[in-house]
Amino acid sequence: MTSAPSDIGAAEAAAMDTPPAQPARRRSPRGAGRATARAILLPLLVLIIILAGWFAVTAAGAVSPLLVPAPPQVWDALVRGVFGGLWWEHIFTTLYEMVAGFFLGAIIGLVTGALFAFVGTLYQAFYPFVIALQSFPKIAIAPLLVVALGYGPEPKIVVATLLAFFPIMTASIAGFTNVNPDEHKLLRSYRASVWQELRYLRIPNAMSYVFPSFDVAVVLALLGAVAAELVGAQSGLGYLLIERQQFGDSASMYAVLILLAILGVSLRSLTQGLRKVLPRSIVPR
């Protein structure tokens, strides 16, 4: 960003009078290793406790196998479905709907959030309707979408988009408006243009809000796709749940739910990893 010579001279003079900043304290490798080990071991311990309780309940016959099947039965169903290749069509269908809904929700949410942040009239006129739309239970909208769009992937993508859209939009509004006032005044003192203000201040600040919202939005998109599949579908993990329920195959239903949990955790970890590897100029940290 260019500035007037007098501005540069003033900035250099201020920098000469300012004491050097103290270097930030870095976490020692040993401390970082302990934190990583704790982040892995604690969830693993919880998982072991859950499995032990599950084994104990089923072995004692405390509940009906139709309600809570034994872990080995669920594991066999999961192996047959995933490693045996029986469920791959359903997995790819749900992932396609989720990915399409997430990207559409992200694009629409970013654009809508930017418009609401910079055009107050649009925010005042349309934001209450956005809130009203989000208040509708999406499982109630899904049958109408199936009637309008059919049993293909289109209604599932729409529901996934609606669920992913809102957290990204609200994060976008906050990121574009909640800027550091000192940094804003500095750019104004340098006579920065509107584009320079966007490029060097508002867009990087918005990305620091938007990328954390992706963690929530990607899981919501997955839930939206599966919820719409429960209403009416020809394939997908939601369709698979309904099909297995009709056959009374509770072990396969548990296996599908476990698979959905693994997909949700993996997708959230993927977005977090992406945020860490992107340059700081794109995602300030």
C-alpha positions in Angstrom: 0.0 0.0 0.0 1.5 3.4 -1.0 1.4 6.5 1.2 2.5 10.1 1.1 6.2 10.8 2.0 5.1 12.9 5.0 3.1 9.9 6.3 6.1 7.6 5.9 8.4 10.0 7.7 5.9 10.3 10.6 5.6 6.6 10.9 9.4 6.1 10.9 9.7 8.8 13.6 7.1 7.1 15.7 8.8 3.8 15.2 12.2 5.2 16.4 10.5 6.5 19.6 8.8 3.2 20.3 10.7 0.6 22.4 11.2 -2.7 20.6 8.5 -5.3 21.3 9.4 -8.2 23.4 9.4 -11.5 21.5 6.4 -13.7 22.1 7.0 -16.6 24.3 7.0 -19.9 22.5 5.7 -23.1 23.9 8.5 -25.5 24.6 8.6 -28.7 22.5 8.0 -30.7 25.7 4.9 -28.7 26.6 3.6 -29.0 23.0 4.1 -32.7 23.1 2.3 -33.1 26.4 -0.7 -31.1 25.0 -0.8 -33.3 21.9 -0.6 -36.4 23.9 -3.4 -35.2 26.2 -5.6 -34.3 23.2 -5.2 -37.9 21.9 -5.2 -39.9 25.2 -8.2 -38.2 26.9 -10.7 -38.9 24.0 -9.2 -42.4 23.7 -9.9 -43.0 27.4 -13.5 -41.9 27.1 -13.9 -44.2 24.1 -12.6 -47.2 26.1 -15.0 -46.4 28.9 -17.9 -46.2 26.5 -17.0 -49.5 24.9 -16.5 -51.2 28.2 -19.9 -50.1 29.4 -21.5 -51.2 26.1 -19.9 -54.6 26.4 -21.1 -54.9 30.0 -24.7 -53.9 29.2 -25.1 -56.3 26.3 -23.3 -59.2 28.0 -25.5 -58.9 31.0 -28.6 -58.9 28.8 -29.9 -55.7 30.4 -31.5 -54.5 27.2 -32.9 -56.2 24.1 -30.4 -56.9 21.3 -33.0 -55.2 19.0 -32.4 -52.0 20.9 -28.7 -52.2 21.7 -26.8 -54.9 19.7 -23.5 -56.2 20.9 -20.3 -54.4 19.8 -19.0 -57.4 17.7 -22.3 -57.4 15.7 -22.0 -53.7 15.0 -18.3 -54.2 14.1 -19.2 -57.0 11.6 -21.9 -54.8 10.0 -19.4 -51.9 9.7 -16.8 -54.2 8.1 -19.2 -55.7 5.6 -20.6 -52.3 4.7 -17.4 -50.3 4.4 -14.6 -52.8 3.7 -16.9 -55.1 1.8 -17.9 -52.2 -0.5 -21.7 -52.6 0.2 -22.1 -49.0 1.4 -19.8 -47.0 -0.9 -22.6 -45.8 -3.2 -24.5 -44.4 -0.2 -21.3 -42.8 1.3 -20.4 -41.1 -2.0 -24.0 -39.9 -2.4 -24.1 -38.3 1.1 -20.6 -36.8 0.7 -21.5 -35.3 -2.7 -24.6 -33.7 -1.2 -22.7 -32.5 1.8 -19.8 -31.0 -0.2 -22.1 -29.3 -2.7 -24.3 -27.9 0.2 -21.2 -26.7 2.1 -19.7 -24.8 -0.8 -23.0 -23.2 -1.8 -23.6 -22.3 1.8 -20.1 -20.8 2.1 -20.4 -18.7 -1.0 -23.9 -17.5 -0.3 -23.0 -16.9 3.4 -19.9 -14.8 2.5 -21.6 -12.7 -0.1 -24.7 -12.1 2.1 -22.6 -11.3 5.1 -20.5 -8.8 3.2 -23.6 -7.1 1.8 -25.2 -6.9 5.3 -22.0 -5.6 6.8 -21.6 -2.8 4.2 -25.2 -1.9 3.3 -27.2 -1.2 6.4 -30.4 -0.9 4.5 -30.2 -4.4 3.3 -29.4 -5.7 6.8 -32.4 -3.9 8.3 -34.7 -5.0 5.6 -33.8 -8.7 5.1 -32.0 -9.9 8.3 -35.3 -10.6 10.2 -36.4 -12.8 7.3 -33.1 -14.7 7.4 -33.6 -15.3 11.1 -37.2 -16.5 10.4 -35.9 -18.9 7.7 -33.4 -20.3 10.1 -36.1 -20.8 12.7 -37.9 -23.3 10.5 -37.1 -26.9 11.3 -35.3 -28.1 8.2 -36.8 -31.6 8.5 -40.2 -29.9 8.0 -39.0 -28.1 4.9 -37.5 -31.3 3.4 -40.8 -32.9 2.3 -41.8 -29.8 0.4 -38.4 -29.8 -1.3 -38.8 -33.5 -2.2 -42.2 -32.7 -3.8 -40.7 -29.8 -5.7 -37.4 -31.2 -6.7 -37.8 -35.0 -6.6 -36.0 -37.8 -4.9 -32.6 -36.9 -6.4 -29.7 -35.0 -4.7 -31.2 -31.6 -5.2 -33.4 -31.3 -2.1 -30.6 -32.7 0.1 -28.2 -30.1 -1.3 -30.7 -27.3 -0.6 -31.1 -28.4 3.1 -27.4 -28.8 3.5 -26.9 -25.3 2.0 -29.5 -23.8 4.4 -27.8 -25.3 7.4 -24.2 -24.4 6.4 -25.2 -20.9 5.3 -26.2 -19.3 8.6 -23.0 -19.7 10.8 -20.9 -18.6 7.9 -23.1 -15.5 7.2 -23.0 -14.4 10.9 -19.3 -14.9 11.1 -18.8 -12.9 7.9 -20.9 -10.0 9.3 -18.9 -10.0 12.5 -15.5 -10.2 10.6 -16.2 -7.4 8.2 -17.5 -5.0 10.9 -15.5 -5.8 14.1 -12.2 -4.4 13.0 -9.5 -3.0 15.2 -10.3 0.8 15.4 -6.6 1.7 15.7 -5.7 -0.2 12.5 -8.7 1.5 10.8 -7.5 4.9 11.9 -4.0 4.1 10.7 -5.2 3.2 7.2 -7.3 6.4 7.1 -4.3 8.5 8.1 -2.4 6.9 5.2 -5.3 7.9 2.9 -6.0 4.3 2.0 -8.6 3.6 -0.7 -11.7 1.5 -0.1 -10.0 -1.5 -1.9 -6.8 -1.1 0.2 -8.9 -1.0 3.4 -10.7 -4.2 2.2 -7.4 -5.9 1.1 -5.3 -5.1 4.2 -7.8 -4.9 7.0 -11.4 -6.1 6.5 -10.9 -9.2 4.4 -8.1 -10.7 6.6 -10.1 -9.8 9.7 -13.2 -11.5 8.2 -11.3 -14.6 7.4 -10.2 -15.0 11.0 -13.9 -15.2 11.9 -15.1 -17.2 8.9 -12.7 -20.1 8.9 -13.6 -21.1 12.5 -17.3 -21.1 11.4 -16.4 -23.7 8.7 -15.9 -26.3 11.5 -19.5 -25.9 12.4 -20.9 -25.4 8.9 -19.3 -28.6 7.4 -20.9 -30.8 10.2 -24.2 -29.0 9.7 -24.1 -29.6 6.0 -23.6 -33.4 6.7 -26.5 -33.4 9.1 -28.7 -31.6 6.6 -28.0 -34.0 3.8 -28.7 -37.0 6.0 -31.9 -35.5 7.5 -33.2 -34.8 4.0 -32.4 -38.4 3.0 -34.5 -39.6 5.9 -37.5 -38.0 4.3 -37.2 -39.3 0.8 -34.2 -40.6 -1.2 -33.0 -43.3 -3.5 -29.5 -43.6 -1.9 -27.4 -42.1 0.8 -26.6 -42.9 4.4 -30.0 -41.5 5.6 -31.7 -43.8 3.1 -29.6 -46.7 4.4 -30.7 -46.0 7.9 -34.4 -46.2 6.9 -33.8 -49.3 4.9 -32.0 -51.1 7.7 -34.8 -50.0 10.1 -37.4 -51.6 8.0 -35.5 -54.9 8.1 -35.0 -54.6 11.9 -31.2 -54.6 11.4 -30.2 -52.6 14.4 -26.5 -53.6 14.1 -26.3 -52.0 10.7 -28.1 -48.9 12.0 -25.6 -48.5 14.8 -22.8 -49.1 12.2 -24.1 -46.3 10.0 -24.4 -43.9 13.0 -20.8 -44.7 13.9 -19.7 -44.1 10.3 -21.5 -40.7 10.3 -19.7 -39.8 13.6 -16.4 -40.7 12.0 -17.2 -38.6 8.9 -18.2 -35.6 11.0 -15.0 -35.7 13.1 -12.9 -36.2 10.0 -14.5 -33.3 8.1 -14.1 -31.0 11.1 -10.4 -32.0 11.5 -9.9 -31.4 7.8 -11.2 -27.8 8.0 -9.0 -27.2 11.1 -6.0 -28.6 9.3 -6.6 -26.5 6.2 -6.7 -23.4 8.4 -3.3 -24.3 9.9 -1.6 -24.8 6.5 -3.0 -21.8 4.7 -0.7 -18.7 4.7 -1.2 -16.2 7.4 -2.0 -13.5 4.8 -5.2 -15.5 4.0 -6.1 -16.7 7.5 -4.6 -14.6 10.3 -3.9 -16.5 13.4 
